[in-house]
Amino acid sequence: MPVTSSLRTTAGITTLALALSLFALSAPAYAGKPVGSGNGAETEQTAGSDETGIHAAVRIEYSGSVAPNGDTGNVTSADVNWEPPPCWYAPYLGAKDFKKKMSADIEEAAGTATGTASSAIGQTKQHYEDEFGWEDHPGYKDYNVDKDGEGMFWAGVENPNEPDILKRGSCSELPFWVDNGEAPPPQFEQAIDPEMLAALAYQHMELPDTEVTLAPDGTTKVNLPTWSWLDKADFQEVQATAAINAPGFALQATTTAKPVALKLKPGTDDAETYPASGECTINADGSIGEPYAKGKADQAPPCGIKYLRSSGNGTFDLQATITWDIAWTGTGGAGGDLPDGTFGTTQAVTVQEIQAVNR
C-alpha cells in the first residue's frame, strides 16, 4: 500500500527574508510500488496539492533498484566529502495556476503584515504584477498569464533526505519563469539537471544483500582455511533511474553500480585473511574467489579466512563488504563517474576447536 512521507517544497525570497512565510508549498506524497526483485521499489517524489486543488508540476520519479517510500538507499559513498544536492530548482506551476496560488498567498499575508513585512509583501506583489518590478528585480506582467502554456514558473525544492535544515532551505530565490525548451537563467546554478538527477538516483539506490558462500558453511575449525566466494550470477550490476517530466521540460539520468571487489573482515583480530589485505578482486568472468573443491581443505584459498581461536559459546560476525564502481548516463548524452559505493552484510560464523582423540 502507498506510504506517505513529508517533503516540504519551498520558495523563499533571498532579499526579503521577512516574506519567507508567504510562499510555502504543501507537503507531497511518496508512492511506493515494488519492482518484484525485493531489492528496491519505484517511487515518485512530487509537490502534491494544496487546499486550492492546484497540483504542482515538481516531480522526480525513481525507478529500478531504489529504496521504497522515498527513503535513502543503502549505498555508502567511499568519498566522505561527497553529498547529493540538498535542494534544487525545478518546474512548479504554469502561469495561471501560479497566479492563483501566489496571489492568494500574498492577499492572505498582507492581511496581517505590518511595517517591514508589509513592505516586503508589497514588493513581492509588484514583482509578479508589474513587468518593471522593483529596484534590480525586473518583474512579470500579471504573472505572465499571457504566456500560459509557453513555459512554467520554477521554484526551490528541498531534498527531504538532507538532515541540515540550512542546506535544505538554501534554494530560496523567488520563483522564476522559464520558457518551454529553454534552460533556466545561468545564475540559478542549482537548477535541476541530469547530473543532479544522477546524484539523487545514487542517494536512493538500493544494493542487494549479498551473502558470500563459505566452505565450511556456518561452522569451521580453528586453523582450518575457510573458503569464500561469490558466483557471477549472484554478483551483477544494479541500476537506478531518476526522471523529471513537466510541460516543455524532461530530463532523466540512470546511475549504474558495478561490483568490483569484496573485502572480508573476520569479526576478530585472531584471524588471517586471504589475501592478507582481505580484499578479494573480481575475476575475469565476473565472480569473486573460487568455489571450494574436495581435497583442498589444507590449501590457502584465493579468497577466505583462517580463524586462530574458537568463538567459544558464541559466533564471530564476518562482514563482507562489496565495493561498487558507480557511473551515470543522462539526457543529451551526458554522463560521468560518481564516487565508489560500498555496502556490507554480516554473517555469523561458529569456530570450534579441533578435537583430538586419544587411543
N, C-alpha and C positions, 0 to 999 in steps of 0.2 A: 504494500500500500504506500502511496506517496507520503513522504515525511517532509515537513516544512522546517526551515531554519532561517533565522533572521539575517537579512542583508540590508543595510541602510545605504541607499544611494543619495548622495547629497551634492548640491552645487552651492558653493558659497560665494562670497564677494570679497576678494582679497583686500581691496582698499576700503571696504565698508563692513568691517567686522561686526558692527552692531546689527547689521541686517542679515546675518547668517541664518537666523531662525526663520527668515522669510520664506526660504526655499528648501524645505525638507521633503524629499520624495518618500513614498511609502515603502514598507518592508516587502521584499519579494518572496517568492517561494522557490524551493528546490524540489524538483520532481525526480525521483529515482526510479530507474527501470533496470532490472537485472539483465545482463547480457548472456547469461546462461553458463559462462565459464566458471563462475564462482570467484573470479579474480577482479571483478570490477563491476561498474554499472554505468549506464548512460544517465547523465544528469543535465539539467539546464538551469542556468542562473539568470533570473530576469528581475526587472524592477517592479513587477507586479502591477497592481492597480490601486488607485486611491478612492476616497469616498465619492468622487465625481464620476467614477467609472472609466476614467481615461486610462488607457493602457500604455505604459512606457515601452519604447522600442529597444531599450538597452537589454541585450540578451546575449549571453555566452552559453553555448551548448557544448557539453562534454560527452565524448563517446569513446568506445574502446575500453581498455583496461584502466578504469578510473574508480576512485573511491565512491561509494554510494552516498547519496544525500548531500552532495556538495562538500564533503569532508576533504581535508588534506590527505594525500596518499601516504604510502609507507616508505617512500624513497628518501634517503638522507644524502644530501649533496656532499661530495668529497671536498668541495670548496666552501669553507666555513663563512666566507665573506659574500657568497652568492645568495641572493634572495629574489623571489618573484616580485612583480610590481605590487606596491601597496595600494595603488589606486590607478585609475586611468580615465581618460575622456572617451565617451562613446556616444553614438546616436541616441537621442532621447525621445523627442516628440516632433511631429510636423508643426507648421506654423499655427494653424488654427487651434489644435489641441494645446499647444504650448501657451498660446494667448489665454485660453480658457483657464488653464492651470495657474499660470503666473499672475494674471490679473486678479484672480480670486485671492491668491495668497497676499498680493500687495494690498488689496482692499481690506482684508482681514487684519493684516499687520498695522496698516495705517490707522485703524480704529482705536488702537490702544497705545501707539507710539507717541513719544514726546521728545522735544529737544533734539539732540544729535541723531537719535534713532529715527525720528520723524524726517529729518533732513536726508538721511541715508536712504530711507524708503522712497522719498520723493525723487532722489537722483536715480534710483533703480527704475522707477516708473518711467522717468524721462528717457532712460537708456533704451527701453523697449518700445516706447511710443513715438519718440521723436528721432528722426534719422540723423539729426545733428548731435544728439546725445548731450553729454556734459564734459567739460574740460577736455582731457585727452582720451575720452571714451566715446568715439562715434557710435551712434545708436542705430536702431532699426525703425522704419516707419510702420507703425501699427503692427508690431510683432512680425513683420514680413509676411502678413497674411496674403498679400498679392502674389507671393511666390509659393504658396502652399502646394505641396506635391512636387516641387522642384528641388527640395532639399530638406534638411532637418536641423533642429537645434540640438547641439551636443552638450552633455553635462558630465560632471565628475561622478565616478562610480568608485565606491570603496571596495577593497578586497576584504571579504568577511573573514578570511583566514589570517589577516595581518594583525598581530597582537598589539602593535604600537599604535595607539589612537592618533598620535600626531602624524605619523607617516600615512596612516589610513585616510586621514582627512586632508591631506596636502593638495589634492586636486580640487582647489577651492575657487577657481576662477568662475566668473559669471558664465552661464550657458551661452554658447556662441553658435552662429549659423554656419552651415557648410552645405554648399550646393551639391546635388547628386553628381557622383562621378569625380568630384574634386577632393583633393587632400585637405585636411584641416590646416589652418594657418600655422606656419612654422614655429611660432612662439609656444605652441602647445606641444611640447616635446613628449608629454605623457599621453598623447592621443593613441588609441589602440592601434596596433599594427601586428603583422604576422609574428615578429619576434616576441612581442609581449604575449600573444596567444600561445606561442610555444612554451614560454616560461610558465604560464598558467596551467597548460597541459602537464608539464613536468610536476608542478606542485600537486596536482590532483591524481597523478599516475599511481596505480596500484600494482606493485610487482607480486608475482606469485610466491606463495610459501614453497620453498624448495628444500625437501628433506634429502640429505645425501644418503646413499646406500652404504652400509657398513658391513664388513665381514671380519670377525664375527659380529652378528647383529644384536645390539642391545646389551649383551653381556660378553665381556672379553676378559683376558687374563693379564696379570702383571708381566711385563717384559715381552708380551706377545704383540707383534705388529698388527694393528687394526687397519684394514684397507678401506679407503673411502673413494667413492666415485659418483659421477652424475652422467647418466646416459644422455645422448643428444636429444632424444625425444622429450626428455623432461627439462630441457635447458634451451629454451628458444627465445627469440626476441619478442618484445612487448611494445605495443603502440597505444598512444592516447592522442585524441584529437580535440582541439578547441576551435570553435567556429562562431562567428557573429554574422548575423544577417539582418539587414534593415533596408528599407526602400532606397535604392541607389547606392547601397554600400554593403559589401560582403567580403569577408576575409576568413581564412582558415589556416591552421598550422597543425601538423602532425609531429609529435615527438616520439622517437623510436629509441628504445633501450635494448642494447645487445649485450649478453653476458660475456665477460672476458676473463674472469678469474674467480677462484674460490679461495677464501682464507679460513683456515681452521684454528680455533682456539680451544684447547683441550678442557678448560674449566679448572685446571690445577697447574701449578708450576712444576709438579713432579711428573713431567711427561716430555716426550720428544715428538717433534712433528717431521713429516716427510713431504716436501723438502724442509730443511731446517727453518726456513722463513715462515713456514706454514701456508705459503701462497702457492696454490696449485694452478698452473696456467691451463688455458683451454687447448685441447688437441686439434689437429687439423680437421677432424671430422665433426667438430663441434661439441664433443664430450669433454669431460674432465676426469682425470685419474684413469685407473684401469680396473675392470672387474676382477675380483679375486677368483683364482682357479685352484683346484685341488693340487696339492703338492707345493704351494707357495707360502705355506704358513710361516716359514722361518726367513723368508726373503723380505727385503725392505721394499715397501710399496712406493710407486711414484707419487702417490698422494695418500697420506694417512697419519696415524698417531701410534705411539707406543707409550702406555702408561707405566710409570715406575713404582707405583704403590696402589694398593687396593682402595676402593671407595668406601670400605667398611660396610656399615648398615645402610648407607645412602647411595647416591649416584653423583657422577660428575656431569656438569652441564656443558656439553660440547656445542660450541657456537660455530655455525657455518655461515659465513658472510660472503655474499656474491657481489662482485664489482661489475657494474653495468656501464658500458660506453653509451653515451646519450647524445643524439644529434636530432636536428629538426629540418623539415621542409615546409614551405608555405606558399601562399598565393603569390603569383608572379614570378615563380622560380626562386624565391628567397629561401635561404637555408643557412645552416651553420652548426656549430657544436655547442653543447651545453656541458656544465661540469659533470664528471662521472658521478654516478649514484651508487649507493650501497644499500643492501637490505640483508639482514641476518635472521636466521632461525636457530632455535636451541633444541637439542636432543639430549635426553637423559641416557647416560652410559653407566652401566654397572661394571666395576672392575674387581675381579676376585683374585685371591692368591692362588697360585698353582699348588695343589695338594700333593705332598709327597707320600708315597705308600711304602711302608717298611715291611719287609718279608722276613 
